[in-house]
Amino acid sequence: MADPPVPFAWRSVGAVAVGLFAVLLMTAGRYGYHRDELYFLAAGRHLDWGFVDQPPLTPLLTRGMSVLVGDSLVGSRILPAVLAVATVIVAALISRELGGGRAEQLLTSAATAISAVVLIGGHWLSTTTVDLLIWAVLCWSVIRVVRIGGGPSWLWAGLTAGIGLQNKTLVLFLLVALAAGLLLDGPRRVFRDRWLWAAAGLALVIWAPNLNWQAVHGWPQLELSAAIAAGSSGSSQPWWLFLPYQLVLVSPGLVPVWVAVWWCSSARSTSSPTASSRSPTWC
């Protein structure tokens, strides 16, 4: 049986979450609808198991919010703020699963809350807003189930992956990366756990309606993705900007934190006395 994680820092993480929610709501009405919000409102009026450019979850959520709050601009932005807050909390839970104490959980939640992509995603409902939370929950689920040794907890990861695939197929890259990490660095025993394969089956069943829609309509999302990759979109970025742009998404102000954590992790992961002596005392 795995050792239980350290206590969760509810007060400090909760304060960060409440602060983020307040900031997002106070600024929610200071500008009009984003073009993506208008698109999702239109798509939500024509719900189906798929669209040319995406799966159906975000249009479905947008439709639900429009039914609840009507034409209220601020009201429509309550859900993305809630999703951003949930992402912050799950990030702190990931820190907890990795052995982070109260200070580490606070740092993780604060860094997540001021990350550019979280702040932007928390301002309007888009596939990215949902995707951020899905990726965080999926990472937390896999870390947790590996820590406790597998079992039925894999089903939570499968459920999360399935819901994520109904929102954005980009989550496939995360699933491949997680599988590759477990294959290369272990523990490889997880692949002998029948619950893992049950979770994979669950994810596939949830995703199946969208896959069927894409197949029936000639896989239009693949065609559109190829066009965007070729530069046929106002949001297309040159390939060489991919890595620098990640710094913008995370937030340039957090780069020192990112580098410091990477340095300390590298220093602690080696048993070399020389390497240990080079690591700063604050690691």
Accessible surface in RSA format (square Angstrom, percent):
REM  Atomic radii and reference values for relative SASA: ProtOr
REM  Chains: A
REM  Algorithm: Lee & Richards
REM  Probe-radius: 1.40
REM  Slices: 20
REM RES _ NUM      All-atoms   Total-Side   Main-Chain    Non-polar    All polar
REM                ABS   REL    ABS   REL    ABS   REL    ABS   REL    ABS   REL
RES MET A   1   222.32 115.1 140.24  92.8  82.08 195.4 129.26 109.9  93.06 123.3
RES ALA A   2    31.90  29.3  10.81  16.7  21.09  48.0  21.27  30.0  10.63  28.2
RES ASP A   3   120.10  84.1 110.22 109.7   9.88  23.4  30.03  70.7  90.08  89.8
RES PRO A   4   115.54  84.2  96.01  87.5  19.53  71.0  99.80  82.4  15.74  97.8
RES PRO A   5    33.12  24.1  12.71  11.6  20.41  74.2  21.49  17.7  11.63  72.3
RES VAL A   6    53.63  35.3  49.32  44.6   4.32  10.4  53.35  46.4   0.29   0.8
RES PRO A   7    89.09  64.9  80.71  73.6   8.38  30.4  88.30  72.9   0.79   4.9
RES PHE A   8    17.50   8.8   6.57   4.1  10.93  28.5   6.57   4.0  10.93  31.3
RES ALA A   9     1.28   1.2   0.96   1.5   0.32   0.7   1.28   1.8   0.00   0.0
RES TRP A  10   164.60  66.1 159.81  77.4   4.79  11.2 138.80  74.0  25.81  41.9
RES ARG A  11   223.50  93.8 207.80 105.9  15.70  37.4  86.68 118.5 136.83  82.9
RES SER A  12    33.96  28.7  25.03  33.4   8.93  20.6  30.05  64.0   3.92   5.5
RES VAL A  13     1.00   0.7   1.00   0.9   0.00   0.0   1.00   0.9   0.00   0.0
RES GLY A  14    23.02  28.4   0.00   N/A  23.02  28.4  22.96  63.0   0.06   0.1
RES ALA A  15    66.66  61.3  47.81  73.8  18.85  42.9  56.45  79.5  10.22  27.1
RES VAL A  16    29.80  19.6  21.23  19.2   8.57  20.7  28.12  24.4   1.68   4.5
RES ALA A  17     4.85   4.5   4.72   7.3   0.13   0.3   4.80   6.8   0.04   0.1
RES VAL A  18   106.12  69.8 103.22  93.4   2.89   7.0 105.84  92.0   0.27   0.7
RES GLY A  19    32.59  40.2   0.00   N/A  32.59  40.2  32.29  88.6   0.30   0.7
RES LEU A  20    10.53   5.9   4.37   3.1   6.16  15.5   8.50   6.0   2.02   5.4
RES PHE A  21    69.57  34.8  69.57  43.1   0.00   0.0  69.57  42.2   0.00   0.0
RES ALA A  22    40.58  37.3  35.26  54.4   5.32  12.1  40.58  57.1   0.00   0.0
RES VAL A  23    74.26  48.9  74.22  67.2   0.04   0.1  74.26  64.5   0.00   0.0
RES LEU A  24     2.22   1.2   0.94   0.7   1.27   3.2   0.94   0.7   1.27   3.4
RES LEU A  25    43.39  24.2  35.06  25.1   8.33  20.9  35.24  24.7   8.15  21.9
RES MET A  26   139.96  72.5 110.73  73.3  29.23  69.6  78.23  66.5  61.73  81.8
RES THR A  27    35.95  25.6  35.91  36.4   0.04   0.1  35.70  48.0   0.25   0.4
RES ALA A  28     1.03   0.9   1.03   1.6   0.00   0.0   1.03   1.4   0.00   0.0
RES GLY A  29    42.85  52.8   0.00   N/A  42.85  52.8  12.58  34.5  30.27  67.8
RES ARG A  30   191.31  80.3 154.05  78.5  37.26  88.7  46.27  63.2 145.03  87.9
RES TYR A  31    80.48  37.6  67.80  38.6  12.67  33.0  79.80  60.0   0.68   0.8
RES GLY A  32    47.38  58.4   0.00   N/A  47.38  58.4  30.86  84.7  16.51  37.0
RES TYR A  33    79.39  37.1  53.53  30.5  25.85  67.3  45.65  34.3  33.74  41.6
RES HIS A  34    43.19  23.6  35.92  25.0   7.27  18.6  30.84  31.8  12.35  14.4
RES ARG A  35   171.76  72.1 160.74  81.9  11.01  26.2  67.55  92.3 104.21  63.2
RES ASP A  36    53.09  37.2  53.09  52.8   0.00   0.0   2.44   5.7  50.65  50.5
RES GLU A  37    11.08   6.4   9.91   7.5   1.17   2.8   7.89  15.3   3.19   2.6
RES LEU A  38    94.41  52.6  88.19  63.1   6.22  15.6  88.89  62.4   5.53  14.9
RES TYR A  39    87.24  40.7  79.98  45.5   7.26  18.9  78.91  59.3   8.34  10.3
RES PHE A  40    10.04   5.0  10.04   6.2   0.00   0.0  10.04   6.1   0.00   0.0
RES LEU A  41    37.69  21.0  34.52  24.7   3.17   8.0  34.89  24.5   2.79   7.5
RES ALA A  42    47.84  44.0  45.97  70.9   1.87   4.3  47.76  67.3   0.08   0.2
RES ALA A  43     7.38   6.8   0.40   0.6   6.98  15.9   7.07  10.0   0.30   0.8
RES GLY A  44     0.15   0.2   0.00   N/A   0.15   0.2   0.15   0.4   0.00   0.0
RES ARG A  45   157.70  66.2 136.36  69.5  21.34  50.8  47.55  65.0 110.15  66.8
RES HIS A  46   138.01  75.4 123.45  85.8  14.56  37.2  86.11  88.7  51.90  60.4
RES LEU A  47    75.19  41.9  44.10  31.5  31.09  78.2  44.30  31.1  30.89  83.1
RES ASP A  48    72.93  51.1  56.69  56.4  16.24  38.4  20.35  47.9  52.57  52.4
RES TRP A  49   139.08  55.8 138.91  67.2   0.17   0.4 109.53  58.4  29.55  47.9
RES GLY A  50     0.90   1.1   0.00   N/A   0.90   1.1   0.00   0.0   0.90   2.0
RES PHE A  51    24.78  12.4  22.86  14.2   1.92   5.0  24.78  15.0   0.00   0.0
RES VAL A  52    85.73  56.4  83.59  75.7   2.14   5.2  83.59  72.6   2.14   5.8
RES ASP A  53    52.90  37.1  36.32  36.1  16.58  39.2  13.93  32.8  38.97  38.9
RES GLN A  54    11.51   6.4  11.49   8.4   0.02   0.1   4.97  10.6   6.54   5.0
RES PRO A  55     0.71   0.5   0.49   0.4   0.23   0.8   0.49   0.4   0.23   1.4
RES PRO A  56    12.80   9.3  12.80  11.7   0.00   0.0  12.80  10.6   0.00   0.0
RES LEU A  57    29.45  16.4  27.74  19.8   1.71   4.3  29.45  20.7   0.00   0.0
RES THR A  58     0.19   0.1   0.12   0.1   0.07   0.2   0.12   0.2   0.07   0.1
RES PRO A  59     0.00   0.0   0.00   0.0   0.00   0.0   0.00   0.0   0.00   0.0
RES LEU A  60    92.24  51.4  90.62  64.8   1.61   4.1  90.62  63.6   1.61   4.3
RES LEU A  61    52.37  29.2  49.09  35.1   3.28   8.2  51.25  36.0   1.12   3.0
RES THR A  62    12.35   8.8  11.73  11.9   0.62   1.5  11.74  15.8   0.61   0.9
RES ARG A  63    94.62  39.7  93.16  47.5   1.46   3.5  16.77  22.9  77.84  47.2
RES GLY A  64    32.29  39.8   0.00   N/A  32.29  39.8  31.54  86.5   0.75   1.7
RES MET A  65    22.86  11.8  22.34  14.8   0.52   1.2  11.00   9.4  11.86  15.7
RES SER A  66    32.37  27.4  22.53  30.1   9.84  22.7  17.39  37.0  14.98  21.0
RES VAL A  67   111.89  73.6  82.70  74.9  29.19  70.3  89.86  78.1  22.02  59.7
RES LEU A  68   142.63  79.4 109.23  78.1  33.40  84.0 111.43  78.3  31.20  84.0
RES VAL A  69    43.08  28.3  22.26  20.2  20.82  50.2  31.43  27.3  11.65  31.6
RES GLY A  70    41.57  51.3   0.00   N/A  41.57  51.3  31.74  87.1   9.83  22.0
RES ASP A  71   138.60  97.1 116.45 115.9  22.15  52.4  37.17  87.5 101.43 101.2
RES SER A  72    50.99  43.1  38.03  50.8  12.96  29.8  32.94  70.1  18.05  25.3
RES LEU A  73    40.69  22.7  35.50  25.4   5.18  13.0  35.50  24.9   5.18  14.0
RES VAL A  74    60.92  40.1  60.15  54.4   0.77   1.9  60.15  52.3   0.77   2.1
RES GLY A  75     6.89   8.5   0.00   N/A   6.89   8.5   6.32  17.4   0.56   1.3
RES SER A  76    22.59  19.1  18.98  25.3   3.61   8.3  18.98  40.4   3.61   5.1
RES ARG A  77     1.65   0.7   0.95   0.5   0.70   1.7   0.95   1.3   0.70   0.4
RES ILE A  78    67.46  38.4  67.46  50.3   0.00   0.0  67.46  48.6   0.00   0.0
RES LEU A  79    37.57  20.9  36.19  25.9   1.38   3.5  37.57  26.4   0.00   0.0
RES PRO A  80     0.00   0.0   0.00   0.0   0.00   0.0   0.00   0.0   0.00   0.0
RES ALA A  81     0.22   0.2   0.22   0.3   0.00   0.0   0.22   0.3   0.00   0.0
RES VAL A  82    68.65  45.2  67.94  61.5   0.71   1.7  67.94  59.0   0.71   1.9
RES LEU A  83    22.63  12.6  22.57  16.1   0.06   0.1  22.63  15.9   0.00   0.0
RES ALA A  84     5.17   4.8   1.10   1.7   4.07   9.3   5.11   7.2   0.06   0.2
RES VAL A  85    22.76  15.0  22.76  20.6   0.00   0.0  22.76  19.8   0.00   0.0
RES ALA A  86    28.92  26.6  25.74  39.7   3.18   7.2  28.86  40.6   0.06   0.2
RES THR A  87     8.70   6.2   8.70   8.8   0.00   0.0   7.75  10.4   0.95   1.4
RES VAL A  88     0.00   0.0   0.00   0.0   0.00   0.0   0.00   0.0   0.00   0.0
RES ILE A  89    46.13  26.3  46.13  34.4   0.00   0.0  46.13  33.2   0.00   0.0
RES VAL A  90    15.72  10.3  15.72  14.2   0.00   0.0  15.72  13.7   0.00   0.0
RES ALA A  91    12.94  11.9  11.85  18.3   1.08   2.5  12.44  17.5   0.50   1.3
RES ALA A  92     0.00   0.0   0.00   0.0   0.00   0.0   0.00   0.0   0.00   0.0
RES LEU A  93    30.84  17.2  30.74  22.0   0.10   0.3  30.74  21.6   0.10   0.3
RES ILE A  94    33.45  19.0  33.45  24.9   0.00   0.0  33.45  24.1   0.00   0.0
RES SER A  95    12.67  10.7   7.16   9.6   5.52  12.7   8.04  17.1   4.64   6.5
RES ARG A  96    54.39  22.8  54.07  27.6   0.33   0.8   0.18   0.2  54.22  32.9
RES GLU A  97    13.41   7.7   1.97   1.5  11.44  27.2   0.10   0.2  13.31  10.9
RES LEU A  98   125.15  69.7  89.92  64.3  35.23  88.6  95.20  66.9  29.95  80.6
RES GLY A  99    51.21  63.2   0.00   N/A  51.21  63.2  28.20  77.4  23.02  51.5
RES GLY A 100     9.81  12.1   0.00   N/A   9.81  12.1   8.69  23.9   1.12   2.5
RES GLY A 101    23.65  29.2   0.00   N/A  23.65  29.2  20.91  57.4   2.74   6.1
RES ARG A 102   144.19  60.5 138.46  70.6   5.73  13.6  62.88  85.9  81.31  49.3
RES ALA A 103    75.28  69.2  61.29  94.6  13.99  31.8  67.57  95.2   7.71  20.4
RES GLU A 104    90.30  51.8  88.02  66.6   2.29   5.4  40.06  77.5  50.24  41.0
RES GLN A 105     0.00   0.0   0.00   0.0   0.00   0.0   0.00   0.0   0.00   0.0
RES LEU A 106    72.66  40.5  72.66  52.0   0.00   0.0  72.66  51.0   0.00   0.0
RES LEU A 107    91.53  51.0  87.88  62.9   3.65   9.2  91.25  64.1   0.28   0.8
RES THR A 108    41.01  29.2  35.74  36.2   5.27  12.6  25.38  34.1  15.63  23.6
RES SER A 109     0.00   0.0   0.00   0.0   0.00   0.0   0.00   0.0   0.00   0.0
RES ALA A 110    35.06  32.2  34.02  52.5   1.05   2.4  35.06  49.4   0.00   0.0
RES ALA A 111    19.74  18.1  17.23  26.6   2.50   5.7  19.02  26.8   0.72   1.9
RES THR A 112    24.45  17.4  19.62  19.9   4.83  11.5  14.10  18.9  10.36  15.7
RES ALA A 113     7.80   7.2   6.87  10.6   0.93   2.1   6.87   9.7   0.93   2.5
RES ILE A 114    99.96  56.9  94.45  70.4   5.51  13.3  94.45  68.0   5.51  14.9
RES SER A 115    10.14   8.6  10.14  13.5   0.00   0.0   5.99  12.7   4.15   5.8
RES ALA A 116    25.34  23.3  21.74  33.5   3.60   8.2  25.34  35.7   0.00   0.0
RES VAL A 117    29.43  19.4  28.84  26.1   0.59   1.4  29.16  25.3   0.27   0.7
RES VAL A 118     5.88   3.9   5.37   4.9   0.51   1.2   5.58   4.8   0.30   0.8
RES LEU A 119    58.31  32.5  58.31  41.7   0.00   0.0  58.31  41.0   0.00   0.0
RES ILE A 120    89.22  50.8  87.83  65.4   1.38   3.3  89.20  64.2   0.01   0.0
RES GLY A 121     2.43   3.0   0.00   N/A   2.43   3.0   2.12   5.8   0.30   0.7
RES GLY A 122     1.46   1.8   0.00   N/A   1.46   1.8   0.00   0.0   1.46   3.3
RES HIS A 123    36.27  19.8  35.26  24.5   1.02   2.6  16.85  17.4  19.43  22.6
RES TRP A 124    47.99  19.3  47.99  23.2   0.00   0.0  42.12  22.5   5.86   9.5
RES LEU A 125     8.72   4.9   7.71   5.5   1.01   2.6   7.71   5.4   1.01   2.7
RES SER A 126     9.39   7.9   9.39  12.5   0.00   0.0   6.22  13.2   3.17   4.4
RES THR A 127    17.28  12.3  17.28  17.5   0.00   0.0   3.09   4.1  14.20  21.5
RES THR A 128    47.61  33.9  47.61  48.3   0.00   0.0  27.26  36.6  20.35  30.8
RES THR A 129     3.52   2.5   1.86   1.9   1.66   3.9   1.94   2.6   1.58   2.4
RES VAL A 130     8.70   5.7   8.70   7.9   0.00   0.0   8.70   7.6   0.00   0.0
RES ASP A 131     9.91   6.9   9.84   9.8   0.07   0.2   1.86   4.4   8.05   8.0
RES LEU A 132    45.49  25.3  41.17  29.5   4.32  10.9  42.52  29.9   2.97   8.0
RES LEU A 133    28.52  15.9  28.52  20.4   0.00   0.0  28.52  20.0   0.00   0.0
RES ILE A 134    14.10   8.0  14.10  10.5   0.00   0.0  14.10  10.2   0.00   0.0
RES TRP A 135    77.52  31.1  77.34  37.4   0.18   0.4  77.52  41.3   0.00   0.0
RES ALA A 136    14.34  13.2   8.50  13.1   5.84  13.3  13.88  19.5   0.46   1.2
RES VAL A 137    20.25  13.3  20.25  18.3   0.00   0.0  20.25  17.6   0.00   0.0
RES LEU A 138     1.97   1.1   1.97   1.4   0.00   0.0   1.97   1.4   0.00   0.0
RES CYS A 139    32.19  24.3  32.00  35.7   0.19   0.4   6.60  16.7  25.59  27.6
RES TRP A 140    49.83  20.0  49.83  24.1   0.00   0.0  49.80  26.6   0.03   0.0
RES SER A 141     4.97   4.2   0.71   1.0   4.26   9.8   3.14   6.7   1.82   2.6
RES VAL A 142    13.88   9.1  13.88  12.6   0.00   0.0  13.88  12.1   0.00   0.0
RES ILE A 143    46.91  26.7  41.69  31.1   5.22  12.6  45.45  32.7   1.45   3.9
RES ARG A 144    86.34  36.2  86.34  44.0   0.00   0.0   5.42   7.4  80.92  49.0
RES VAL A 145     0.67   0.4   0.55   0.5   0.12   0.3   0.55   0.5   0.12   0.3
RES VAL A 146    30.07  19.8  26.57  24.1   3.50   8.4  27.29  23.7   2.78   7.5
RES ARG A 147    63.11  26.5  43.04  21.9  20.07  47.8  41.24  56.4  21.87  13.3
RES ILE A 148    52.89  30.1  32.85  24.5  20.03  48.3  33.57  24.2  19.32  52.4
RES GLY A 149    49.82  61.4   0.00   N/A  49.82  61.4  19.64  53.9  30.18  67.6
RES GLY A 150    13.67  16.9   0.00   N/A  13.67  16.9   2.64   7.2  11.03  24.7
RES GLY A 151    14.54  17.9   0.00   N/A  14.54  17.9  13.30  36.5   1.24   2.8
RES PRO A 152    82.09  59.8  77.42  70.6   4.67  17.0  77.64  64.1   4.44  27.6
RES SER A 153    35.27  29.8  23.74  31.7  11.52  26.5  13.12  27.9  22.15  31.0
RES TRP A 154     7.85   3.2   7.85   3.8   0.00   0.0   7.73   4.1   0.12   0.2
RES LEU A 155    61.63  34.3  60.65  43.4   0.98   2.5  60.91  42.8   0.71   1.9
RES TRP A 156   124.24  49.9 119.51  57.8   4.74  11.1 122.09  65.1   2.15   3.5
RES ALA A 157     6.11   5.6   5.49   8.5   0.62   1.4   5.75   8.1   0.36   1.0
RES GLY A 158     4.07   5.0   0.00   N/A   4.07   5.0   3.92  10.8   0.15   0.3
RES LEU A 159    64.76  36.1  64.76  46.3   0.00   0.0  64.76  45.5   0.00   0.0
RES THR A 160     7.18   5.1   5.29   5.4   1.89   4.5   4.35   5.8   2.83   4.3
RES ALA A 161     4.09   3.8   4.09   6.3   0.00   0.0   4.09   5.8   0.00   0.0
RES GLY A 162     0.00   0.0   0.00   N/A   0.00   0.0   0.00   0.0   0.00   0.0
RES ILE A 163    68.07  38.7  67.20  50.1   0.87   2.1  68.07  49.0   0.00   0.0
RES GLY A 164     0.00   0.0   0.00   N/A   0.00   0.0   0.00   0.0   0.00   0.0
RES LEU A 165     4.88   2.7   4.88   3.5   0.00   0.0   4.88   3.4   0.00   0.0
RES GLN A 166    14.85   8.3  14.85  10.9   0.00   0.0  13.28  28.3   1.57   1.2
RES ASN A 167     0.14   0.1   0.00   0.0   0.14   0.3   0.00   0.0   0.14   0.1
RES LYS A 168    53.72  26.2  53.72  33.0   0.00   0.0  33.42  30.1  20.30  21.6
RES THR A 169    39.37  28.0  37.11  37.6   2.26   5.4  17.94  24.1  21.44  32.4
RES LEU A 170    76.98  42.9  74.53  53.3   2.45   6.2  76.04  53.4   0.94   2.5
RES VAL A 171     0.00   0.0   0.00   0.0   0.00   0.0   0.00   0.0   0.00   0.0
RES LEU A 172    66.89  37.3  66.77  47.8   0.12   0.3  66.89  47.0   0.00   0.0
RES PHE A 173   141.61  70.8 135.78  84.1   5.84  15.2 137.21  83.2   4.40  12.6
RES LEU A 174    16.36   9.1  14.72  10.5   1.65   4.1  16.36  11.5   0.00   0.0
RES LEU A 175    50.44  28.1  45.38  32.5   5.06  12.7  45.99  32.3   4.45  12.0
RES VAL A 176   101.62  66.9  98.05  88.8   3.57   8.6 101.02  87.8   0.60   1.6
RES ALA A 177    59.60  54.8  44.54  68.7  15.06  34.3  51.54  72.6   8.06  21.4
RES LEU A 178    43.17  24.0  39.19  28.0   3.98  10.0  41.98  29.5   1.19   3.2
RES ALA A 179    38.83  35.7  35.78  55.2   3.05   6.9  38.22  53.8   0.61   1.6
RES ALA A 180    39.49  36.3  35.96  55.5   3.53   8.0  38.92  54.8   0.57   1.5
RES GLY A 181    35.52  43.8   0.00   N/A  35.52  43.8  33.27  91.3   2.25   5.0
RES LEU A 182    22.71  12.6  22.04  15.8   0.67   1.7  22.11  15.5   0.60   1.6
RES LEU A 183    96.17  53.6  91.40  65.4   4.77  12.0  91.49  64.3   4.68  12.6
RES LEU A 184   143.68  80.0 123.69  88.5  19.99  50.3 124.47  87.4  19.21  51.7
RES ASP A 185   131.40  92.0 105.29 104.8  26.11  61.8  26.26  61.8 105.14 104.9
RES GLY A 186    18.00  22.2   0.00   N/A  18.00  22.2   5.70  15.7  12.30  27.5
RES PRO A 187    39.86  29.1  29.96  27.3   9.90  36.0  39.04  32.2   0.82   5.1
RES ARG A 188   138.64  58.2 130.70  66.6   7.94  18.9  46.67  63.8  91.97  55.7
RES ARG A 189   121.82  51.1 113.73  58.0   8.09  19.3  47.83  65.4  73.99  44.8
RES VAL A 190     7.86   5.2   4.71   4.3   3.15   7.6   7.86   6.8   0.00   0.0
RES PHE A 191    47.65  23.8  38.46  23.8   9.18  23.9  38.49  23.3   9.15  26.2
RES ARG A 192   190.53  80.0 155.26  79.1  35.27  84.0  78.63 107.5 111.89  67.8
RES ASP A 193    28.51  20.0  20.51  20.4   8.00  18.9  17.76  41.8  10.75  10.7
RES ARG A 194   179.52  75.4 170.85  87.1   8.67  20.6  70.89  96.9 108.62  65.8
RES TRP A 195    75.13  30.1  75.05  36.3   0.08   0.2  67.03  35.7   8.10  13.1
RES LEU A 196    28.52  15.9  28.52  20.4   0.00   0.0  28.52  20.0   0.00   0.0
RES TRP A 197   146.48  58.8 137.19  66.4   9.29  21.8 130.74  69.7  15.74  25.5
RES ALA A 198    46.21  42.5  29.02  44.8  17.20  39.1  40.49  57.0   5.73  15.2
RES ALA A 199     3.79   3.5   3.71   5.7   0.08   0.2   3.79   5.3   0.00   0.0
RES ALA A 200    51.50  47.4  37.68  58.2  13.82  31.4  46.09  64.9   5.41  14.3
RES GLY A 201    31.92  39.4   0.00   N/A  31.92  39.4  31.08  85.3   0.84   1.9
RES LEU A 202    60.53  33.7  55.28  39.5   5.25  13.2  58.91  41.4   1.62   4.4
RES ALA A 203     9.38   8.6   9.38  14.5   0.00   0.0   9.38  13.2   0.00   0.0
RES LEU A 204   100.46  55.9  98.62  70.6   1.84   4.6 100.06  70.3   0.41   1.1
RES VAL A 205   106.29  69.9  99.00  89.6   7.29  17.6 101.45  88.1   4.84  13.1
RES ILE A 206    41.69  23.7  33.47  24.9   8.22  19.8  39.64  28.5   2.05   5.6
RES TRP A 207    31.55  12.7  31.55  15.3   0.00   0.0  31.55  16.8   0.00   0.0
RES ALA A 208    43.92  40.4  41.44  64.0   2.47   5.6  42.25  59.5   1.67   4.4
RES PRO A 209    41.50  30.2  32.56  29.7   8.93  32.5  40.15  33.1   1.35   8.4
RES ASN A 210     1.00   0.7   1.00   1.0   0.00   0.0   0.00   0.0   1.00   1.0
RES LEU A 211    47.23  26.3  46.51  33.3   0.72   1.8  46.82  32.9   0.40   1.1
RES ASN A 212    94.82  65.4  88.97  86.0   5.86  14.1  23.05  55.5  71.77  69.4
RES TRP A 213    30.64  12.3  28.33  13.7   2.31   5.4  30.49  16.3   0.15   0.2
RES GLN A 214     8.06   4.5   8.06   5.9   0.00   0.0   7.58  16.1   0.48   0.4
RES ALA A 215    48.09  44.2  31.58  48.7  16.51  37.6  31.93  45.0  16.16  42.8
RES VAL A 216   107.43  70.7  74.38  67.3  33.06  79.7  82.21  71.4  25.22  68.4
RES HIS A 217    97.66  53.4  70.54  49.0  27.11  69.4  54.01  55.7  43.65  50.8
RES GLY A 218    53.85  66.4   0.00   N/A  53.85  66.4  32.12  88.1  21.74  48.7
RES TRP A 219   105.64  42.4 103.68  50.2   1.96   4.6  81.47  43.4  24.17  39.2
RES PRO A 220    20.09  14.6  16.90  15.4   3.19  11.6  18.99  15.7   1.10   6.8
RES GLN A 221    25.06  14.0  25.06  18.3   0.00   0.0  11.21  23.9  13.85  10.5
RES LEU A 222   120.50  67.1 114.88  82.2   5.61  14.1 115.37  81.0   5.13  13.8
RES GLU A 223   132.17  75.9 122.15  92.4  10.01  23.8  49.66  96.1  82.51  67.4
RES LEU A 224    59.03  32.9  55.44  39.7   3.59   9.0  58.72  41.2   0.31   0.8
RES SER A 225    57.60  48.7  50.55  67.5   7.05  16.2  32.25  68.7  25.35  35.5
RES ALA A 226    63.64  58.5  50.59  78.1  13.04  29.7  58.29  82.1   5.35  14.2
RES ALA A 227    37.03  34.0  30.50  47.1   6.53  14.8  36.94  52.0   0.09   0.2
RES ILE A 228    69.80  39.7  68.80  51.3   1.01   2.4  68.80  49.5   1.01   2.7
RES ALA A 229    91.97  84.6  49.60  76.5  42.37  96.4  60.84  85.7  31.13  82.5
RES ALA A 230    86.91  79.9  43.60  67.3  43.30  98.5  56.97  80.2  29.94  79.3
RES GLY A 231    46.11  56.9   0.00   N/A  46.11  56.9  21.47  58.9  24.64  55.2
RES SER A 232    85.02  71.8  48.24  64.4  36.78  84.7  32.60  69.4  52.42  73.4
RES SER A 233    38.15  32.2  16.90  22.6  21.25  48.9  15.09  32.1  23.05  32.3
RES GLY A 234    94.58 116.6   0.00   N/A  94.58 116.6  47.01 129.0  47.57 106.5
RES SER A 235    74.16  62.7  53.20  71.0  20.96  48.3  40.30  85.8  33.86  47.4
RES SER A 236    33.29  28.1   9.88  13.2  23.42  53.9  14.07  30.0  19.22  26.9
RES GLN A 237    96.36  53.9  68.13  49.8  28.23  67.2  24.92  53.0  71.43  54.2
RES PRO A 238    60.50  44.1  46.40  42.3  14.10  51.2  58.45  48.3   2.05  12.7
RES TRP A 239   215.56  86.5 197.43  95.6  18.13  42.6 182.53  97.3  33.03  53.6
RES TRP A 240   150.32  60.3 136.30  66.0  14.02  32.9 121.21  64.6  29.11  47.2
RES LEU A 241    52.10  29.0  52.07  37.3   0.03   0.1  52.10  36.6   0.00   0.0
RES PHE A 242   131.00  65.5 126.06  78.1   4.94  12.8 130.97  79.4   0.03   0.1
RES LEU A 243   130.91  72.9 125.87  90.0   5.04  12.7 126.14  88.6   4.77  12.8
RES PRO A 244    64.15  46.8  58.73  53.5   5.42  19.7  61.65  50.9   2.50  15.5
RES TYR A 245    85.49  39.9  83.50  47.5   1.99   5.2  49.30  37.1  36.19  44.6
RES GLN A 246    50.34  28.1  50.18  36.7   0.15   0.4  18.83  40.1  31.51  23.9
RES LEU A 247    72.29  40.3  72.29  51.7   0.00   0.0  72.29  50.8   0.00   0.0
RES VAL A 248    78.32  51.5  77.80  70.4   0.52   1.2  77.80  67.6   0.52   1.4
RES LEU A 249    49.52  27.6  49.23  35.2   0.30   0.7  49.52  34.8   0.00   0.0
RES VAL A 250    48.25  31.7  48.22  43.7   0.02   0.1  48.25  41.9   0.00   0.0
RES SER A 251    20.83  17.6  20.82  27.8   0.02   0.0   0.08   0.2  20.75  29.1
RES PRO A 252    88.31  64.4  79.88  72.8   8.43  30.6  80.21  66.2   8.10  50.4
RES GLY A 253    60.63  74.8   0.00   N/A  60.63  74.8  39.79 109.2  20.84  46.7
RES LEU A 254    15.57   8.7  15.25  10.9   0.32   0.8  15.25  10.7   0.32   0.9
RES VAL A 255    38.77  25.5  38.77  35.1   0.00   0.0  38.77  33.7   0.00   0.0
RES PRO A 256    89.31  65.1  77.26  70.4  12.05  43.8  85.33  70.4   3.98  24.7
RES VAL A 257    51.23  33.7  47.26  42.8   3.97   9.6  51.12  44.4   0.10   0.3
RES TRP A 258   118.31  47.5 112.58  54.5   5.73  13.5  88.39  47.1  29.92  48.5
RES VAL A 259    82.36  54.2  80.43  72.8   1.93   4.7  82.36  71.6   0.00   0.0
RES ALA A 260    31.05  28.5  26.95  41.6   4.10   9.3  30.80  43.4   0.25   0.7
RES VAL A 261    79.53  52.3  77.36  70.0   2.17   5.2  79.53  69.1   0.00   0.0
RES TRP A 262   156.00  62.6 150.81  73.0   5.19  12.2 131.64  70.2  24.36  39.5
RES TRP A 263   103.05  41.4 102.33  49.5   0.72   1.7 100.75  53.7   2.30   3.7
RES CYS A 264    17.20  13.0  17.20  19.2   0.00   0.0  11.24  28.5   5.96   6.4
RES SER A 265    61.67  52.1  52.18  69.6   9.48  21.8  36.97  78.7  24.70  34.6
RES SER A 266    46.71  39.5  35.98  48.0  10.74  24.7  31.80  67.7  14.92  20.9
RES ALA A 267    14.01  12.9   5.68   8.8   8.33  19.0  11.01  15.5   3.00   7.9
RES ARG A 268   175.42  73.7 142.51  72.6  32.92  78.4  61.20  83.6 114.22  69.2
RES SER A 269    96.85  81.8  53.95  72.0  42.90  98.8  50.45 107.4  46.39  65.0
RES THR A 270    49.44  35.2  36.57  37.1  12.88  30.7  27.53  37.0  21.92  33.1
RES SER A 271   114.37  96.6  84.00 112.1  30.37  70.0  54.95 117.0  59.42  83.2
RES SER A 272    43.99  37.2  37.75  50.4   6.23  14.4  29.18  62.1  14.81  20.7
RES PRO A 273   112.00  81.6 100.40  91.5  11.60  42.2 107.64  88.9   4.36  27.1
RES THR A 274    86.69  61.7  81.80  82.9   4.89  11.7  52.16  70.1  34.54  52.2
RES ALA A 275    17.38  16.0  14.25  22.0   3.13   7.1  14.25  20.1   3.13   8.3
RES SER A 276    55.47  46.9  45.41  60.6  10.06  23.2  31.78  67.7  23.69  33.2
RES SER A 277    89.83  75.9  51.36  68.5  38.47  88.6  51.65 110.0  38.18  53.5
RES ARG A 278   152.14  63.9 129.44  66.0  22.70  54.0  62.84  85.9  89.30  54.1
RES SER A 279    28.75  24.3  17.21  23.0  11.54  26.6   1.10   2.3  27.64  38.7
RES PRO A 280    33.91  24.7  19.06  17.4  14.84  54.0  30.54  25.2   3.37  20.9
RES THR A 281   142.79 101.6 107.68 109.2  35.11  83.7  89.64 120.4  53.15  80.4
RES TRP A 282   169.03  67.8 133.56  64.6  35.47  83.3 123.52  65.9  45.51  73.8
RES CYS A 283    36.43  27.6   4.51   5.0  31.92  75.0  11.67  29.6  24.76  26.7
END  Absolute sums over single chains surface
CHAIN  1 A    15789.7      13083.3       2706.4      11396.0       4393.7
END  Absolute sums over all chains
TOTAL         15789.7      13083.3       2706.4      11396.0       4393.7
